Amino acid sequence: MKNVFSITMILLLTLSGCENEHYPLIPGEVRKTIESAGRNNIEFMEAVVEFRHPDDSLKLRSLFYLIGGMRGEGYKTFLLQDTAGMLIDYNIRHASSYDSLIALKDSLQKVYGKLHFERHYFGRDVYKITSLFLLSHVNRRYRDWRDNNWQLNYSFDIFAEKILPYRQHFGPHEDWDSIVQDTLLAGFKVTTNDPLVAAERIYSELNTFLLWDARYTENPTDPGWQEMKHNRKGRTEDMAALLTASFRSHNIAAAIDFCPLPIESRQQPTYWVKAFAPDGRKKKFIPYEQQFDTSLRVPKVFRRKYHTYSKPLPEKVPFLNLKYHHLRDGKYRDVTSEYNHTVSLQIPRDSIPSRHDFSRVFLNVKHNNQWIPVAWKYYMDKLVFFKITPGYEYALIDENDQVLYQAFLTE
């Protein structure tokens, strides 16, 4: 009977003329997600039906927000392989130190040639998520948002973007609210009316939960909770995920900002967390702050977003490394102007070779003697890039890794 009822609701809710107070019309992005879920679409529809009453309109908006941005969410794993696609036996935990790990990688490259990480597995959330999880998550976050003790309430938009999301990274799908409340911060109580003060106390509680281990900067696969709890070691990205989950579980708006380095820097933080107060105040929380030189300026900063805000890079890009990976997702927003003075950069058309058989070009910035991709466009007569930090050397590089234009951008 449950499945028959759910299928009936699917038919009713997807008809264009069925919008009324009992059967709301499903938005286009939400419909696309449900259609992509295959047989698991019933789980989504059961959750939608649960919030069909007019009194639950904001809960339904919250649910639609989650479902609408879910198509690109999931667990991603990466494996090392050679240019022929053969997988290489490489496990960072088999090395006793970072130096021995690099020596191992160098020895493998002498045998197999150039090596690169390639995405091996993508376990999409749409195939696994349950109505029970969706309903529990929305109900819990919505209740905390409406009953919070902050002096000023967050707007619904801030709530949806920075408190509601259930994912912080591309590790296994897990109930982070329960993990935070039952293990990470078991017994922790918020005793302040200022969310940034509460964030500081959570940061103090958790800042030593994971120990910094440089080996993990050579591992692009995000670990799950069981691995974090067992090893108690990680990178700034892992600690940023723990902090963000903990902030959001305590109704503190938070987002992960990052500098798009091809592998995580060992001199300065690559990922950090920004907490937001309802009155517009912000505070930056850097994992392993004592480990890094935080005075170093980064040329480009992106913010992870749950929904797609920019055009994602097409899947098939002929670069045999991870350095363009952050541009593939599309779930990021350029927030460099929050950190640096920025300008627009227009590359003169007459300075670019006129004949090239490529469709995309990438703007790269030189950072620690490496070319770091920070933006891309389809090749056109006019190439303008925005939110560019002066004081760095930039290059326009095509899909064949050829430099088309190079210049130092003055202040």
HELIX and SHEET records of a PDB file:
HELIX    1   1 LYS A    2  LEU A   13  1                                  12    
HELIX    2   2 GLY A   28  SER A   36  1                                   9    
HELIX    3   3 GLY A   38  ASN A   40  5                                   3    
HELIX    4   4 ASN A   41  GLU A   50  1                                  10    
HELIX    5   5 PRO A   54  ASP A   56  5                                   3    
HELIX    6   6 SER A   57  GLY A   68  1                                  12    
HELIX    7   7 ILE A   92  HIS A   94  5                                   3    
HELIX    8   8 TYR A   98  TYR A  112  1                                  15    
HELIX    9   9 ASP A  125  TYR A  127  5                                   3    
HELIX   10  10 SER A  131  ARG A  146  1                                  16    
HELIX   11  11 PHE A  156  LYS A  162  1                                   7    
HELIX   12  12 TRP A  176  ILE A  179  1                                   4    
HELIX   13  13 VAL A  180  LEU A  184  3                                   5    
HELIX   14  14 PRO A  195  LEU A  206  1                                  12    
HELIX   15  15 ALA A  214  GLU A  218  5                                   5    
HELIX   16  16 TRP A  225  ASN A  231  1                                   7    
HELIX   17  17 THR A  236  SER A  249  1                                  14    
HELIX   18  18 GLU A  289  GLN A  291  5                                   3    
HELIX   19  19 HIS A  325  ASP A  329  1                                   5    
HELIX   20  20 THR A  336  GLU A  338  5                                   3    
HELIX   21  21 ARG A  349  SER A  351  5                                   3    
SHEET    1   A 2 GLY A  74  ASP A  82  0                                        
SHEET    2   A 2 LEU A 115  ARG A 124 -1                                        
SHEET    1   B 2 LEU A 211  TRP A 212  0                                        
SHEET    2   B 2 LYS A 233  GLY A 234  1                                        
SHEET    1   C 5 LYS A 282  PHE A 285  0                                        
SHEET    2   C 5 TYR A 271  PHE A 276 -1                                        
SHEET    3   C 5 ALA A 253  PHE A 258 -1                                        
SHEET    4   C 5 PHE A 302  ARG A 304 -1                                        
SHEET    5   C 5 TYR A 332  ASP A 334 -1                                        
SHEET    1   D 2 VAL A 343  ILE A 347  0                                        
SHEET    2   D 2 LEU A 383  ILE A 388 -1                                        
SHEET    1   E 4 GLN A 370  TYR A 378  0                                        
SHEET    2   E 4 ARG A 360  HIS A 367 -1                                        
SHEET    3   E 4 TYR A 392  ASP A 398 -1                                        
SHEET    4   E 4 VAL A 403  LEU A 409 -1                                        
END                                                                             
